[in-house]
Amino acid sequence: MKEDRPLLDTMMEMTEASIKHANLDDRLLMLVRFAALAAVDAPPASYLLNMAAAADLGLTLEDAQGVLIAVTPIIGTPRAVAAVGAIYKAFGIAVELGEEVKASNV
């Protein structure tokens, strides 16, 4: 039986539609998504949800830094600094989750 998760399913459907209709290559799409996350002052969980896809595409922290440098004049210094903090927290969460997965597989 499928789990009832209407919010998650809706978000996934919206993301799939966005990717399909954006007409951008995968790398550029992820860079744009990181810029948008910074612009809306997204929480760490939002960055975390995009980190795996970004890593699979070979995007680095330097790429994320480049995006922030590019958008800071538009979004402002406070949002850029908040984005750095959110990315740092998301990265820490990802590392912790990875370690928990490794420990549970032992």
N, C-alpha and C positions, 0 to 999 in steps of 0.2 A: 504494500500500500504506500502510495506517495505521501510524503509529509506535507502538511498544510503550511505553506510558507508564502502567502500572497505578496508580501512586501518584497522579499528577496527575489521571487520569480519576476515581479514587475520590474525591479531594478535591472535584472539580468536581461530581460526582453528589451528594455530601453537601451541598454548598452549595446546589445547585438544590433539593434536597428541603427543606432548612431554609427557604429563601425561600418556597417553595410553601406550606408548612404553618405558617409563623409567623403569618400573618394580621395583618401589620403593613404600613403603607404604606412605600414604598421609603426615604424619608428617615429615618423612625424606625428602620427595620431597620439602616441603616448606622450611626446613632448608637449603637445597642445593640451592634453588632459592634465599634465602636471602644472602647466601655466594656469589652467582654469581652477585647479584645486587651490593654488596659491591665491588667486584673485578672490575666491569666495571664503578664504580663511578656513579651509577644511580641517577637520580633526585628524589626528594620526590614523585612525581606522580607515579613513578614505584613501590615504596614501598607501596604507598597508594592502588594501584591496587591489591596488594597481601595481605594486612592487614586483610581484611574481611575473606578470606579463612584461613589464619593463626589463627585468633581468633576463627573461627568455630572449628578448630582442637585442641584448647586449648593451642596454643603456646603463650608464654608470652614475655614480654620485657627481662626477664632474659634469655630466650632461644635465643633471638636475640643477646644479649650481649655475650652469650657463643659462638655463631657462629663467632662473630667478634673477640673474643679472639683467637679462633682456626685459623682464616685465616689471622690475622694481620701479623704474620711472613712471609707470602707469598705475601700479597697485599701491605704491608707497612703501617706505621703509618698514613701518610697523607690520604690515602684512607679510613682507618678505622675511622679516626676522621670525614671525610666528610660523611661517612655512618651514623655515630651517628647523625650528624646534619640533614641529609636527613630524617632519621627515626623520629627524634623529630618533624621536620616540617610536615611530613606526618601524624603523630599522632595528631598534632594541627589542621590540615586540617580536619581530620576525626571527631574530637570533634566538630569543627565549623559546619560541614555538618550535624552532628547528631542533634545539637541544632537547626539548621535551619529547619530540617525535623520536629522536635518536635513542633517548633513554628508554622509551617504551618499546622499542624494537630490540633491545638487548636481551 
